[in-house]
Amino acid sequence: MAERANGIILDTNVVVAHLRGSVDLQTLASPDEPLFLALIALGELYRGVLKSARPESNRAKVDEFLEIAAVLYPDVATAEIYAQIAQALDTKGTPIPENDLWIAAVALECDMPLATRDDHFRQVETLNILWW
């Protein structure tokens, strides 16, 4: 695996696993390695909060999680990378969910690995993936 940039982008499913106690992100990442969350993933987390049986409690967990992970906001460069990934996957006939295209674009733009549990990210050829 290629040498990693300083920092890790977290996919929504890894954060959910952390919030449920089945993964400890602070032991998987080295202490000096910052954790990041794409704005799109944060939206997915908040949607899950609203769908849950305990929205107030779960919102508090997400808000507390944001104390250990910084949010990354997409920009024009992210949109260009998104379009390139989407076009490449469409050409190969291997599309992935829209939100995951954006999350992959953020990771590629920042040149950071993506920690995920979703196998479909393998379709993004240049993406550095951590299987957490």
VENVENDA-V127132 format. One record per residue. N is the residue number from 0. PHI is phi in degrees with one decimal (* if undefined). Layout:
N/PHI
N/PHI
This chain:
0/*
1/-65.8
2/-63.1
3/-86.7
4/-70.7
5/-76.8
6/124.2
7/-135.0
8/-88.7
9/-103.8
10/-78.3
11/-55.2
12/-65.6
13/-71.6
14/-65.3
15/-60.0
16/-60.7
17/-64.5
18/-65.1
19/-86.0
20/88.4
21/-91.0
22/-138.4
23/-111.9
24/-62.0
25/-74.5
26/-96.1
27/-74.3
28/-92.8
29/-70.4
30/-57.7
31/-94.6
32/-99.8
33/-68.3
34/-107.0
35/-130.8
36/-133.7
37/-68.1
38/-51.8
39/-62.4
40/-65.7
41/-62.3
42/-60.6
43/-63.6
44/-63.3
45/-64.5
46/-64.4
47/-62.0
48/-58.6
49/-66.4
50/-83.9
51/-78.0
52/-74.6
53/-128.7
54/-61.2
55/-66.1
56/-62.9
57/-70.6
58/-64.1
59/-62.6
60/-64.4
61/-65.0
62/-61.2
63/-66.5
64/-59.7
65/-66.3
66/-77.7
67/-111.8
68/-134.8
69/-90.7
70/-88.6
71/-105.7
72/-102.2
73/-65.2
74/-139.2
75/-61.6
76/-62.9
77/-60.9
78/-62.4
79/-66.3
80/-66.2
81/-53.3
82/-61.7
83/-64.9
84/-64.0
85/-59.5
86/-64.4
87/-61.6
88/-70.3
89/-62.4
90/-61.7
91/-78.5
92/75.5
93/-129.8
94/-66.8
95/-124.3
96/-56.3
97/-52.0
98/-60.0
99/-70.8
100/-60.5
101/-65.5
102/-63.0
103/-63.0
104/-63.0
105/-62.8
106/-61.6
107/-68.0
108/-60.6
109/-84.5
110/54.6
111/-125.2
112/-71.5
113/-107.7
114/-88.8
115/-150.0
116/-124.7
117/-94.5
118/-64.9
119/-66.0
120/-66.0
121/-59.6
122/-66.7
123/-87.5
124/-57.5
125/-94.3
126/-81.5
127/-86.7
128/-114.1
129/-109.4
130/-92.9
131/-109.3
